[in-house]
Amino acid sequence: MTNYDFSENRIVLFFGKHNHFWRVMKLTSILLLLICMHVSATSISQTVSLKASKQPLSDVLGMLKKQTKFRIMYNDRFIDPMMLVTADITRQPLEEALNTLLLPHKLTYHIEGKTIIIKAIEKDSVQKQLATSTLAPVNRAIVKGKITDDKGMPLPGALIQLKGTDTKAVSDASGEYVINISTSEAVLSVSFVGFETQEIPVRGNKVIDVKMIPIEKGLDQVVVVGYGTQKRQSVTGAISQISGSELLKAPVGNLNNLLAGRVAGVVSLQTSGRPGADAAAILVRGGSAKYIVDGFERSFSEIDPNEVETISVLKDAAAASVFGLDASSVIIITTKRGKQAPSKISFSGAYGLSQNALMMEMLDGPSYAYWYNKAREMDGNSQVFTIDQVRKMEQGIDGWGNTNWYKETFGTGKNQNFNVNAAGGTDKIKYFVSLGNYNQKGNVKNFDYNRYNFRSNIDAVIVNNLDLSFDIAGRMQNQESPLFSGTNGDFNNIPQQAIRALPYVPKEIDGYPVSTRTVAPFVSPLAASTLSGYNDRISNVFQSNLSLNFRVPQVKGLSLKFLGSYDITFSTMKRFSIPFQTMVANNPTMTTDKLTYTLNYDSRGNEESLIESLSKTSNLRTNFSVRYDNKFGDHNIETLLLAETTNRQANSFSATGYGFDIYELDELAFSNDPTKNNVSGGSSQARVAGFLGRVTYNFKNKYFGEASLRYDGSYVFGGMVPGKRWSPFPAGSLGWRISEENWYNENLFVNELKLRASVGLTGTTGINPYYFLSTLDYMDAPAVVLDGLPQQGMITSTPGNVNLSWEKALQYNLGFDASLWNGLLNVEFDVFYKYLYDVLVATSQIPDSWGGYKPGYENIAKIDRKGFDFTITHRNRLGEFGYGITLNATLAKRRWLSYPDAPNRPDWLKLTGKAEGAQVGFLADGLFQSEEEIDNAATLESVRPMVGDIRYVDRNGDGIISYAQDRGYVGKSPYPNIVAGLGLDFDWKGVSLSVLFQSGLDRDVALTGVYPDGTMSLTSMTRPFYGGGNAPYYLVENSWTEQNRAAEFPRLTIANTGNNGYSSTFWYRNGNYVRLKTLQIGYSLPTKWLKPRKIQQVRFFIEGQNVFTISPLTKYGLDPERPGVSNGYYPQQMVTNLGLNLVF
């Protein structure tokens, strides 16, 4: 007889150096180091992680002692060499791991100090060990069965527990178990390390066999790819994926806004918080993306997040090019489907409040008077406001007042949402149905949005080898706003009025709202939002999918699939303009005692108008594919042949009427000015076709390869020249799973390692159709005189370009996937390079020196985009405390390699070589501090600056600051070149916390700049009292005066000197920011409280969005994602919700 003593050995973990791969990402390196240090500490604590496949128990115990530093002692007659162990234990407490390993072999143990002593269980007590209960032995029954893995192999050591009790059993070496139950309504909870926990109602059954489903983690995760799914271990392209559950850790709203900071490679910019119009603009690796929802291109921002199963981002050509047209990168949204399981009904609802995430602080009445007087003094003029007038402002008498129009306009909004869904199914039919509502009451009056979503996804087995899926989905949405808009670019919009309205007046006089005068129209933001009429937009969207999949029985792995969809959208717009009267404050002077007012109509005049429009858009799409997927020994081959068509039709109609005597009869039939009525309409049709061939191969799940060819044709380009309308898009990729090599050391802390490489070509249309045709326009003068009468003629206005074709992008990608410390740490890392050529450029940008008579577009520019992105994930559980850390980051640099610049432009004003999205302006050299400086400096020809004005750099040295020769690309793009997200998740005894930090780095924001039409001008954020309006505190308090010569802003003045309004580096600010984007805290009631009521889950939560922001711009009260040039915008909202989740 031999006794074994596994001596304790010291375990030393070696870590390589952590290299700083980019200076800007120092924080990333520090966080990565902290994570690795924590993982290292965890790996030598009293939790166990090991894998064994039919290995002798004695060998597995040897592996155990290496991790725990415990001595293990046993008698060899208890452990037979034929006792084999199959286990996948990850971060399991030592005691649980020992039970998993020993109980199936009728062994037990006890621990004395640092020694584990193993012995046999007495034969008569086996069932006592396998099934213990705290229930009274009344009306008991016995349930038995077998636990197997997904391949039918027995799982020894699986835990079977009677849900809500302490009754439990453990499966033996054959996977068999026996457990006592007290009621036929009992539910068995079956769990095993590495597999999903399953809950099975007993329902009177005496035998219950359970097939376990592996947990998809690390390289075992199933990833949605183009026209299918793959395990991550076999993916050779650059794909990031998040689950729908991640989206529900934030307030429900626009799906676009939930991707920022969660997915590597995605860059977003949300410039508005207006209800129904707050979607972020999204770039993937510097370019736009194609959105695929359940197999077809569709809008996705309005989808209810409760309906989403996964979102996959296909970032390189190997992954994205299979979608052909405009698929430089692809975002795939897969909605939820039913599973073979008992019916489950879920409800979620939340109600909350919203406010501006950041608020500008505008001058109040007395402060306005002080700074306005001071500005007049700086201009050499007398004061306007007196001490007595300021006193009356404070007392609100004699027509004076003190109104904070900005705060009065931007109040508190309300948000609410609910969703109820049901899912379940049998082996023959499965279903998922969902109904949801999302409602926003804006924090500016009458800006509202209401949306209903519904979805039904049905999967059925019609006959053997023939499956059917039928999906219907839709939404009804209504966006309401006043006639004066909240859109940044619209003249006299309500946010602009809120900034410009003068503060020394009351809100009302004699029952009328008050307006104040500006150099433009009167402004009255409260009246504009409540009295100006309405602008309502209603959309009703219906979407459907039908899929038939036939598995050919005579040929293993061969299947034929038809997928078709029909979508239709009906939209209506009704815009009723109602004139209103206000008391317009007359501008005061020093002698004004009582402020006077004049009753007048708003800036639109006194005539009513009504515009109504209707539109219908339909999409009919078909997709037929043949797939062959088979295994020949160690060789796995999958081939796909596919043909796809799209037929899009649209028509629209609109009518306008003027003059309405009764506002309640707001219908076109009641307009009474027929001389102005107008009717218009139009229609369009688009057809696209594409073909795809793809071959995927892997050898021993070790070496992987994929090649594809997409061939698309588009109506956008002409077919007169071969190769212009139709274009091929090839792609290929390779993968090597190094960790599967025989020579790979299994004891390394890197358990899984795969290298990837890809190259491919994608194509983008980028323009409206028919530029390959010449267009005609009427001549300015008669073309000919016939019978003494002049006749109109037509002439070619823009010649067609028959050589127009696709923009093309040649994309390269290198990456690796790794799983460390038995899945404690997972890493995805990619570097990429995109070379775009034949880029379409509008010829309006081409100088006349090219000939003047030119077509609308030319394929004549080149761009490149390069960078890297990565995701690092760490998840662990320490007893009842679980946590997760996810860090992702993206760097994407964009540059014009070639652009048709005018040859006489200076280099700094040529776009070639400049960053894509770069902003134009002068170089500033501080502020003039004396007249002598002005005399000796280069200045604008038409304007002599004043002391305290901006001094510009004479870039060409000609002694003159000129618009044509001294401007250049001086500002970075408003889109961040670097984005990062840090997600933290914690749970403990029913309490959960989820946090997401989002950041954008290496970007500039212009306080003033270049408007879309090329005009340069100041704004309310850069010139005090701009347009005759109010001013923010930060601007006047930091303006140049004799007492503040080191000021941040130019001279305090009311006059427009003409010098400071140009875009320049003086006005560009560092736009970097870090946000606490989302925060959610929840508590789930204990299961034992809910079971008697047949409720699975009750969870309460509080959540927030845009909780706080750190940025150089926040000191101004400006959001770092604000529009680039703005005289008023609807800011992003800080949202706080209370919510409830129920599961039955």
MARPAMI-995324 format. One record per residue (C-alpha): residue in one letter; y, z, x. Coordinates in steps of 0.2 Angstrom, whole numbers, plus 5000, padded with zeros to 4 digits. Each point is the difference from the previous one (the first is absolute). Layout:
REM MARPAMI-995324
AYZX/...
//
This chain:
REM MARPAMI-995324
M500050005000/T501749955007/N501750084996/Y501549895002/D501750065006/F501449874999/S501250085013/E501949994996/N500949875010/R501849975002/I500749854991/V501549915008/L501049864991/F500949885011/F501549914993/G500949855008/K501949995002/H501049964985/N501149855005/H501749974992/F499849824994/W501849994994/R501550115004/V500650004982/M498350074994/K500150165010/L499750104984/T498549904997/S499250045016/I500450194998/L499250004983/L498549915006/L499850135015/L500150144988/I498749924988/C498849985015/M500350175006/H499650074983/V498549894998/S499450065017/A500250184995/T499149974983/S498549915008/I499550165010/S500350124985/Q498650064990/T499849844990/V498749885004/S499949815000/L498549905005/K499049854995/A498149985001/S498849864993/K498250065000/Q500250105016/P498950155004/L500750174993/S499950075018/D501149865006/V501350034987/L500050195003/G500449955018/M501549904994/L500550154990/K500050125014/K501249885010/Q501350024987/T499950184995/K499750095017/F498650104990/R498350045007/I498649944989/M498450085000/Y498449964990/N498150005002/D499249835003/R498750024986/F501450004987/I500749835006/D498849865000/P500549855012/M499749894984/M501450094991/L501349864999/V501850024995/T501249874992/A501750074998/D501849955000/I501050175002/T501949995002/R501150165003/Q498750114990/P500150195003/L498650055011/E499050104987/E500049854988/A499549885014/L498550125004/N499550004982/T500149814999/L498849995015/L498850144997/L499750034982/P499249824997/H498750065013/K499750174992/L500950095014/T501450135000/Y501050095013/H501150155003/I501450025013/E500250145012/G501649995010/K499949845009/T498249974997/I499249904985/I498250054997/I498949884990/K498450054990/A498949934986/I500350044982/E498650084991/K499149884989/D500250104984/S501950025003/V500349815002/Q500649974983/K501150165001/Q500949925015/L500149834992/A500650074983/T501150164998/S500950044984/T501250134993/L499649964982/A499050114989/P498249934999/V500249964981/N499549834993/R499849925017/A499349835003/I499549915016/V500749845006/K499249915015/G500349835009/K500349915016/I501549975010/T500149835009/D501449915010/D500649834994/K498549915008/G498750114991/M499650115015/P499850194997/L501550125004/P499350175006/G501350144999/A501049934985/L500950144990/I499650004981/Q501150124991/L500250054982/K501949964997/G501050154996/T498750125006/D499250075016/T498349924996/K499549885014/A498649925008/V499749905016/S498949845001/D498550015011/A499349885014/S499549884987/G501750014991/E499250094985/Y500850154992/V499750124985/I501450104992/N500150124985/I501249964986/S500650114985/T500549864988/S499749824996/E501949975002/A500050055018/V500749885013/L499249985018/S501249985014/V499149915015/S500850005017/F499549955017/V501049975016/G500649825002/F499749964981/E501050014985/T499750164989/Q499349954983/E500050094984/I498549974988/P499950074982/V498250074997/R500049954981/G498250074998/N499349905014/K498650085010/V500049885015/I501649945008/D499949895015/V501749975009/K500549855011/M501450065011/I501549895004/P500650005018/I501850055003/E501049865007/K500950075015/G500649925016/L499149845004/D498950034984/Q501549984989/V499949854988/V501649895002/V500649874987/V500249835009/G500449834995/Y498849954985/G498850155003/T499750165009/Q499450065017/K499550165009/R501450045013/Q498749995013/S499849814997/V501949964997/T500749895014/G501849984993/A501450125000/I499950094983/S500750164994/Q499550084984/I500550154989/S499250074985/G500850024983/S499850195001/E501349995014/L501349924989/L499850144987/K500750135013/A501749944995/P501049984984/V499449854991/G501249864999/N500249835009/L498449965010/N501149915014/N500850175004/L498350095003/L499549895015/A501450055012/G499350125013/R498249994994/V499449845007/A500249945018/G500849835002/V501150014984/V501950025001/S501050034985/L501850014995/Q500550084983/T501949964997/S500150064982/G499550144989/R500449924984/P498750024986/G498949854999/A500849925015/D499550125014/A498649905008/A500150005019/A500049845010/I498449995010/L499649915017/V498350005008/R500149985019/G501849934998/G499649874986/S499850004981/A498350034992/K498949924986/Y499550124987/I498249984993/V499550104984/D498250004996/G499749835008/F501649904995/E501850005006/R501050114988/S501550135001/F499450175003/S501550115001/E499850044981/I498250055000/D499650184995/P499450095016/N498750094990/E499149834998/V499949965019/E498450025009/T500649945017/I501449915009/S499549895015/V501349925011/L499349855009/K501149995015/D499449865012/A499549814997/A498150035001/A500250124985/A501449924990/S499849815003/V498649994987/F501350014986/G500949855006/L501749964993/D501350125006/A498750135007/S500750045017/S499550184995/V499250064983/I500050164990/I498550024989/I500050124985/T498350044993/T500050094984/K498850134994/R498349954992/G498650104992/K498550085008/Q498350044995/A500450184994/P500350114985/S501749964991/K501550085008/I501750024992/S501550035010/F501850054995/S501550015012/G501850034995/A501650065008/Y501850034995/G501550025011/L501849975005/S500849885012/Q501750015010/N500749905014/A499150045016/L501750005008/M501750024993/M501749945007/E501350134999/M501649924993/L501850075000/D500550114986/G501749994992/P500950125011/S499249935016/Y500349824995/A501950054998/Y500050085017/W499149855010/Y500949874990/N501750085005/K499550015018/A499449825000/R501749944993/E500950115014/M498949915013/D500649834992/G501950065001/N500150034982/S500550154989/Q498850114991/V499549974982/F499250164995/T500950164998/I499550185000/D500450024982/Q498949844996/V498550085010/R500250164990/K499949904984/M498549915006/E499150175002/Q500650064983/G499649844991/I501749994991/D501349864997/G498749865001/W499450065017/G498250055004/N498750025014/T498549904996/N498649975013/W499549834993/Y498549985012/K499250164995/E500449964981/T499249835002/F498450055010/G499350154990/T498250054998/G498649874994/K498450044991/N498349935004/Q498350014991/N498349925002/F498350024993/N498349915002/V498450024991/N498549915006/A498150004997/A498649945012/G498150005000/G498549894997/T498249965001/D499049895010/K500449864988/I501850024996/K501450095008/Y501850034995/F501750065005/V501550004987/S501750075003/L501650034990/G501650065009/N501950024997/Y501450015012/N501750044994/Q501650025010/K501750064993/G501249965014/N501250135007/V501449874995/K500149994981/N499149864991/F499149945016/D498250024993/Y498349935003/N498450024989/R498349925004/Y498350014992/N498449955010/F498349964993/R498449955009/S498249974995/N498749955014/I498349974993/D498449955011/A498449964992/V498349935004/I499749864988/V498249955006/N499150035016/N501049925014/L501549974989/D501550125000/L501649984990/S501750095003/F501449994987/D501750075004/I501550014989/A501650085005/G501850004995/R501750094999/M501550014989/Q501650055009/N501850024995/Q501450015012/E501750054992/S501750015008/P501849994995/L501049845001/F500850065016/S498550005012/G499450115013/T499649865013/N500850015017/G500649825000/D500749994983/F501950024999/N500750154992/N498350084998/I499950184994/P499750085017/Q501549915007/Q501050064986/A499450185003/I500649995018/R501749914996/A500550104984/L501550115005/P499750194998/Y501750074994/V499749954982/P499050084986/K498449924993/E500949974983/I501749994992/D500350004981/G498149974997/Y500049845011/P499149995017/V501249995015/S500149865012/T500949995017/R500849855008/T499449925015/V500549835009/A498649934989/P499550044982/F500350174992/V498550125004/S499250124988/P498250035005/L499650124986/A500649884987/A499249855009/S498350084999/T500250064981/L501149874991/S499949835009/G498449944990/Y498349985006/N498949895010/D498250024995/R498549915008/I498350014993/S498449935007/N498349994993/V498649965012/F498249964996/Q498749975014/S498249964999/N498549975012/L498349934996/S498650005013/L498249944999/N498950035015/F498349925001/R498750055013/V498849855003/P498350084998/Q499149875010/V501150025015/K500350175007/G501850045004/L500749854991/S501350024986/L501149904989/K501650074993/F501449944989/L501650104998/G501449954989/S501650084994/Y501349974987/D501750095001/I501549984989/T501750085000/F501250004986/S501850065005/T501650024989/M501750055006/K501450054988/R501750045007/F501450054988/S501750035007/I501150114990/P501850025005/F500750185000/Q501750085002/T500550135012/M501650105004/V500549925017/A501050125011/N501649945006/N500350025019/P501150165003/T501550025011/M500850155007/T501150024985/T498549994988/D499950164990/K498849954986/L498749875004/T500149854988/Y498749894994/T499949824992/L498649964987/N499149845006/Y498449904999/D498850015015/S500049865013/R498949884989/G501349984987/N499850024981/E498749884995/E498250044997/S498649895006/L498150004998/I498849915012/E498149994995/S498749925010/L498149974998/S498749955013/K498249985001/T498949985016/S498249975000/N498749995015/L498349924998/R498950035016/T498349965004/N498950055015/F498249935002/S499050065015/V498349995008/R499450145010/Y498550025011/D499650175008/N498450035009/K499250085015/F498849925012/G499350145011/D501550075010/H501149864994/N501150024985/I500949844993/E501249994985/T500849834995/L501349974987/L500649834992/L501450014988/A501149894990/E501650074992/T501349934988/T501650064992/N501049934986/R501750084996/Q501149954986/A501650084995/N501449964987/S501650094995/F501450004987/S501750084999/A501450004988/T501850085000/G501150054986/Y501850075000/G501050104987/F499150134990/D500950094986/I498750144997/Y499250075016/E498450064990/L499649814996/D499749965018/E499149834997/L500549835004/A500149954982/F501550114998/S501149935014/N501649934993/D500749895014/P498949845000/T501249915013/K499250115014/N498250014995/N498849935013/V498249965000/S498949965015/G498249995005/G498749945013/S498249995005/S499049995016/Q498249975005/A499150045017/R498249955006/V499250065015/A498249975006/G499050075015/F498350005008/L499250135011/G498550015011/R499550165009/V498550055011/T499850185005/Y498650055013/N499450165008/F498650045011/K499250184999/N501650064993/K500749995018/Y500749835002/F501149924987/G500849834997/E501049924986/A500749824998/S500949934985/L501049854995/R501249994985/Y500649834994/D501550014988/G501149884991/S501750044992/Y501149914988/V501550065011/F499849865013/G499849824997/G498449905002/M500849845007/V499750055018/P498250055005/G499850195005/K501650064992/R499450054982/W498350065006/S499750115015/P498550095008/F500050185005/P498650055012/A499750175006/G498750095011/S499650185005/L498750095011/G499550185000/W498950115012/R499450174995/I499850075018/S499350174993/E498449914995/E499649945017/N498550095008/W500950045015/Y501450094990/N500050195003/E499750084984/N500650175007/L501849925002/F501350074988/V500349824994/N498649984988/E500449834993/L501049875009/K500349824995/L501149875008/R500849854989/A500949845004/S500649864989/V501149855000/G500549894985/L501249894992/T501050034983/G501249904990/T501650044990/T500949894988/G501750105000/I501049884990/N500249944982/P499149844995/Y500549825001/Y501150005016/F498949855005/L500949904987/S501849945000/T501150074987/L501449924990/D501750064994/Y501449924990/M501449925010/D501850085000/A500849844995/P499449864988/A498749885009/V500449854990/V501149934986/L499049904986/D500949924986/G501650095005/L499250175000/P499650115015/Q498250055001/Q499250145009/G498949985015/M498850105010/I499850015019/T498750085011/S500650185003/T498750065012/P498749895008/G498250044998/N499050055015/V498249934999/N499550095016/L500250174993/S498550115002/W499350185001/E500850135012/K498550045011/A499650175009/L498750015014/Q499550185001/Y499050105013/N499350184998/L499150125011/G499450174994/F498850135000/D499250134988/A499450175006/S499250154993/L500150165011/W499150175000/N498849954986/G501449944988/L501250135003/L501249875007/N500149824995/V501249875008/E500449824995/F501249915013/D500649825000/V501249905011/F500649834993/Y501049845003/K500649874988/Y500749845005/L500949914985/Y500449825002/D500649864988/V501150144992/L501049934986/V501950015002/A501349954987/T501049865007/S501650094994/Q499750105015/I499949845011/P501749955007/D500849844995/S499849935017/W498249974995/G500649864989/G500850074985/Y498949914987/K498550115001/P498550054989/G499850174993/Y498850075012/E499249975017/N498550075009/I501050035016/A499950195005/K498950115009/I499750194999/D498950135008/R499450174994/K499150135010/G499650185001/F498650124996/D499450124986/F498850145000/T499350144988/I499350165006/T499150114988/H499350185002/R499150094986/N499050175001/R499550144990/L499950185006/G499150104987/E501049994984/F501549935009/G500149815001/Y501349895008/G500449835005/I501349925012/T500449814999/L501349925012/N500449825000/A501349895008/T500649825002/L501149915012/A500449824996/K501349915010/R500749834992/R500949875010/W500749824998/L499249895013/S500949854995/Y501449964987/P501149854997/D501650095006/A501649905002/P500149955019/N501850065001/R499750174994/P500050145013/D498350075005/W500350164992/L500349924983/K498449895002/L498550064990/T498849935013/G499350155010/K500750134987/A499150124990/E499549944982/G501150104988/A501450035013/Q501750034993/V501649915005/G501650085006/F501350035014/L499750125015/A501250154998/D500850105014/G500650154991/L501750024992/F501749965007/Q500950165006/S501749925004/E501249854997/E499849975019/E498149984998/I500349874986/D501349905010/N498749995014/A498549964990/A499249844992/T500450014981/L499749894985/E501249864999/S500650034982/V500150195001/R500950135011/P498950164999/M500850174999/V499750155010/G498350084994/D499349824995/I498449945008/R500149915017/Y498849855001/V499249935016/D500649835006/R498349935003/N500549835006/G501550065010/D501349884993/G501250144995/I499749984982/I498850084987/S499449864990/Y498849994986/A499149855007/Q499850055018/D499950195001/R498850054986/G498250015004/Y498450084995/V500350185003/G499150114987/K498150034998/S499149954985/P500150124985/Y498149994999/P499350135013/N499149935015/I499050165000/V499350094985/A498950155000/G499150124987/L499350175002/G498950064986/L499450184999/D498750074987/F499450174998/D498850084987/W499450184998/K499150084985/G500849884988/V501749995008/S500549845007/L501549935009/S500449825005/V501549955011/L500649835005/F501449985013/Q500649825002/S501249935014/G500949845004/L500649985018/D501049875010/R501149934987/D501949994996/V500950034984/A501749924997/L501450104992/T500949844998/G499449835005/V499749824995/Y499849964981/P498749874994/D501449875000/G500550035018/T501550104996/M500450155011/S500950144992/L500250194999/T499250104986/S500450174992/M498950085013/T501149945014/R501849994994/P500950144991/F500649964983/Y499249835001/G500449894985/G501350134994/G498650124997/N499350175006/A499350045017/P498650115007/Y500450165009/Y499149955016/L501149845002/V501750084998/E499650165009/N499449905015/S501349865000/W501249985015/T501750094999/E501150065013/Q499250174999/N498249925000/R500149875014/A498150025004/A499649954982/E498449924994/F500949884988/P501549895002/R501850044996/L500350094983/T501049884990/I500249934982/A500549835007/N498749875005/T500549965018/G498849855000/N499350055016/N498650134996/G499149904986/Y498949905011/S498250045003/S499850085017/T499050125010/F501350134995/W499350004982/Y498149995004/R499150175000/N498350055006/G498949984985/N498650115006/Y499350124987/V498650124996/R499650044982/L498950134992/K499549864989/T498750094989/L499550184997/Q498650064988/I499450174997/G498550034988/Y498950134993/S498349974992/L499250134988/P498350075006/T498649904993/K499150154993/W501550034988/L499949824994/K498149974998/P499850094983/R501449894993/K499149845007/I501549965011/Q499849945018/Q501750025007/V501750084995/R501349985014/F501850045000/F501249925012/I501849995005/E500649855010/G501549925008/Q500649845007/N501449975013/V500150195002/F501150005015/T500649875013/I500550025018/S501249865006/P501649975009/L500749934984/T499650154989/K501650095006/Y501049864990/G498950034985/L499349835002/D498249954998/P499349925016/E499149874990/R501649954991/P500549824998/G500849925016/V501749974992/S500550104985/N501550054990/G498850104989/Y498150014997/Y498750094990/P499350135012/Q498250045003/Q499450154989/M499450175004/V498650034987/T499250174995/N498650004988/L498850134992/G498349934995/L498350034994/N498349925003/L498550024988/V498349935002/F498650014986/
//
